[in-house]
Amino acid sequence: MSAPAAPRTDQAHGPAHDPARAAGPAAANPLRDFYEDPAVPASSGPDRAYRQAEMLADLLAALPAPARILDVGCGDGFATSVAARRNDFHHFVGLDWSAPSLAQAAARGVTVVRAGLDAPLPVRSGSVDVVIMSEVIEHLVDTDSAVEEAHRVLRPGGSLLLSTPNLAAWYNRGLLALGIQPVFSEVSLRSVFGRPGSQVAGHLHMFTRRALVEFLAAYGLECVRVAGARYHDVPAVLRPLDLIFCHWPSAASILLVQARKA
């Protein structure tokens, strides 16, 4: 990404932009420790990466190159690198607070910046054409500040591409009716309780389609497209059904949203 989205050198690595160090190097921070654990997945899987790359390509087709794309919460950079390869005339920067994840992203050729995701971003206002938030908003403590920042750095008419697990996915509706904790939801950072699966994902906030559309609109981001995507951990016998539900985003496994800044 060109200069408008480059980090301010006096702030990009400071405590104000790194929640992991905001209280000092000796402070306990369970959330930081969770995301710095190499056993915690740093990628949302290839299916969502390719679906979002397709959405981005459609969006960039209408923009003159080079557009500026900021991937907030880029994780290990897999999705960013997929999108960059498919849109190689544009400038991409990946931003995350996890040093191990950023090392993996850099190894994939992604330009990276280390900063907190729900603190002021080290990016100038109105300097970015597209902000990507792929499987990140559900992990944030302060979702309001994160979306406010996305709105701030976007140019007028710029777009937010966001994906997140759907609390109202078709199987979660059945699980709740049986008194079972929905898939994707968490009650602990240490273990899984009351729901299928064994991997703790660190999800702090969960959205339905309606909640997500209303939430983004409250911060000046109008949803112009909502699509569905599959979830890779659905048992093989149920995957055809999961694919069918992609055509009904309100009940799909994953919500893929394109929202525009007025």
Secondary structure, DSSP 4 states (H G I P E B T S, - for coil): --GGGSPPTTTTTSGGG-GGGTT-TTS--HHHHHHH-TTS-----HHHHHHHHHHHHHHHTTSPSSPEEEEET-TTSHHHHHHHHHTTTSEEEEEES-HHHHHHHHHTT--EEE--SSS--SS-TT-EEEEEEES-GGG-S-HHHHHHHHHHHEEEEEEEEEEEEBTT-HHHHHHHHTTPPPTT--S-SS---SSS-S--------B-HHHHHHHHHHTTEEEEEEEEE--TTS-GGGHHHHHHHTTSGGGSSEEEEEEEE-
